[in-house]
Amino acid sequence: MTALFDYHPEVLERFPAIAAGVVHTTGVSNPNSSAELHQQYFAEQAEVISAIGETPLSEIPSVAAWRRAFTSFGVKPTQYRSAIESLMRRLTKKGDIPSISTLVDIGNLVSIRHRLPVAFFDQAEIVGATMVRFADGSESFTDLGSSDTIHPEPGEVIFADEAGVVSARRWCWRQSGQSATGPNTSEVLITVEGHHDTAVDDVAAATRDILALLREHQPRAEISSAALFSVPTGWTPVPA
């Protein structure tokens, strides 16, 4: 897995509790969700709303851990919310998360089920491997819906390829336009991450759910690799 995705040693030193699941798959398609996936997706949303009840999102262990991680690299977590907190806020305040496409819906379903950020990165424009590292400010980032290239703040955690192109800023705050999945997506790198006390087990469960949903709703896709990461275990292959 380290040939495609890895963590810089400086990030692991600062965040030794990080756990991750990473899946690489080719031959995917990304149409509107099938009736079966649509039903699963909205049933999961109803279950999550019921389970959370009146619990503040800040008291969910995985969300609280991401808030601490953001704060530690100089980002105000209530100004720049982690992807999972933003998704859960949308669900609890609006009552639902709209269906977008097969890949997005699979990611969101697993994300809310396990209260973890799940990202699907289109690999078409990625150069070499993706590294989670601290930005030096020279890297380039294009926001979703924008054609302007900007630079991350030095010291923020980013996902960057070997050309210095950023696919995610502030760790799991926002994905780039070129790495977002779309109608022509055929190859994706999928990540799910956590920092909380039970992150290793929760990330493993979420990764297994991703694999199961891909097999169910993307039967022509080929799972090239799947692995789990934690410190100090390192990468452990997951049967794909």
Order of alpha helices (4+ residues) and beta strands (2+ residues): beta-alpha-beta-alpha-alpha-alpha-alpha-beta-beta-beta-beta-beta-beta-beta-beta-alpha-beta-beta
